[in-house]
Amino acid sequence: MAHHDDDPHGESSHDGFHDESGFLTIFLGLVVMVGMTCLPATIGWVQLATG
C-alpha cells in the first residue's frame, strides 16, 4: 500500500475510478428514468401500430 500512496499515477487512477463510479451511478439513474418515461410511450405506440 505504501508504494500505491507514493505513486502519483496510482493516486490519479484512484480519483479517476471514484469519479467513474459516480458517473456510472448517475448514468444508470438516467437510463432507468428515461426507460420508465419511454416505456408507456412505447406501449402506446405499439398499441396504435397494432390497433
Helices and strands as residue ranges (DSSP letters): H 2-6, H 8-50
